[in-house]
């Protein structure tokens, strides 16, 4: 196989690894409060009124 084929394979594999890391990082159970906070803040009543 030529260098170009190996480069495409390596690039594709690295993109898959980065995408998997992003998904695992975002859906980590320890981050649930941080992710859910804007949703609950939006539903809270405004105190300035």
N, C-alpha and C positions, 0 to 999 in steps of 0.2 A: 504494500500500500504506500501511496505517496505521502509526502509531508502535509499536503492540503487536506487529505482525508483525515489524518490524525489530528490536525488542527481543528477541523470541524467537530470531530468526536469529542476532543478535549473541551472545546468551547461549549458544546451542548451539555456535556456532563457537568461542567462547572455551573451552567445556568440552572440545571436541575437541582444541584446541591444548594445553591443560593436560594432558589424558590422554596425548597423544603425547609431550609433554616428559617426563612421568613414566616412560613406557615406554622412551624413548631413554636417559634418565638411568640407569635401573635396569639395563638390559641392555648398558651401555657396557662394552666389553672391558677397559678400564682398571680397572674395579671388580670384576673377577671374583674376585680373591683375597679382597677384603673380603666379598663375598657368600658365597663358598664356605667361609670360615673357620669359622663355627659348625657346619657339617656335619662338618668334619674334627675339630673340637674334641670333638664329641659321640662320635666313634668312637675317640678316643684313650683309652688306659688311664688310670685314675685313679692319680695318683702318691701320694695320701694314704693308700692302703691298705698 
